[in-house]
Amino acid sequence: MNEQQNHLSQLIEQRVALSQKLEGIQTQTTRTRDLMLKTQGAIEYLEATGVKLPEPEVTEEAETEVSETEVVEETEPKKQKRKS
């Protein structure tokens, strides 16, 4: 085999390996999507039957953190004029 044939052979092997990897990723994605949809369905069922989570307690410390948060607006830097 010459160098180009060897290169072609390696590329074909790489394509097969990548194709198999993609199939595995697609299978994993499908399983994850199915699990997410089942989880969402269970959440919707429980909420529809009146199950609710208790409201988190707001502590004085949490209120202080919220009130002390500073909002910073981002401005665009001024363009400098070029000297000729």
C-alpha positions in Angstrom: 0.0 0.0 0.0 1.2 3.4 -0.8 1.0 6.4 1.6 -2.3 7.8 0.2 -3.9 4.3 0.4 -2.8 4.0 4.0 -4.1 7.4 4.8 -7.5 6.6 3.1 -7.6 3.3 5.2 -7.0 5.2 8.4 -9.7 7.8 7.6 -12.2 5.1 6.9 -11.4 3.4 10.2 -11.8 6.8 11.9 -15.1 7.4 10.3 -16.4 4.0 11.5 -15.2 4.7 15.1 -16.8 8.2 15.1 -20.0 6.8 13.7 -20.1 4.2 16.5 -19.4 7.0 19.1 -22.3 9.1 17.7 -24.7 6.1 17.9 -23.7 5.7 21.6 -24.2 9.4 22.3 -27.6 9.3 20.6 -28.6 6.2 22.7 -27.5 8.0 25.9 -29.4 11.2 24.8 -32.6 9.2 24.2 -32.3 7.5 27.6 -31.7 10.8 29.3 -34.6 12.5 27.5 -36.9 9.6 28.4 -35.9 9.9 32.1 -36.4 13.7 32.1 -39.9 13.3 30.6 -40.8 10.6 33.2 -39.5 12.9 35.9 -41.5 15.8 34.6 -44.6 13.7 34.4 -44.2 12.6 38.0 -43.8 16.3 39.1 -46.9 17.3 37.1 -48.9 14.4 38.6 -47.9 15.3 42.2 -48.6 19.0 41.7 -52.0 18.2 40.1 -52.9 16.1 43.2 -52.1 19.0 45.5 -48.6 18.1 46.7 -46.7 21.2 47.4 -43.2 21.9 48.8 -43.0 24.0 52.0 -42.0 27.6 51.3 -38.4 28.2 52.2 -37.9 30.3 55.4 -36.6 33.8 54.7 -33.9 34.6 57.3 -32.8 38.0 58.3 -29.4 37.3 56.8 -30.9 36.4 53.4 -32.9 39.7 53.4 -29.8 41.7 54.1 -27.9 40.0 51.2 -30.8 40.9 48.8 -31.0 44.5 50.0 -27.2 45.0 49.8 -26.9 43.8 46.2 -25.6 46.6 44.0 -26.8 46.9 40.4 -24.0 47.8 38.0 -24.8 48.9 34.5 -22.4 48.1 31.8 -21.6 50.8 29.4 -19.7 50.6 26.1 -16.2 52.1 26.1 -15.9 55.4 24.2 -14.3 55.1 20.8 -11.0 56.9 20.5 -10.4 59.1 17.5 -7.6 58.0 15.3 -4.8 60.5 14.6 -3.9 60.9 11.0 
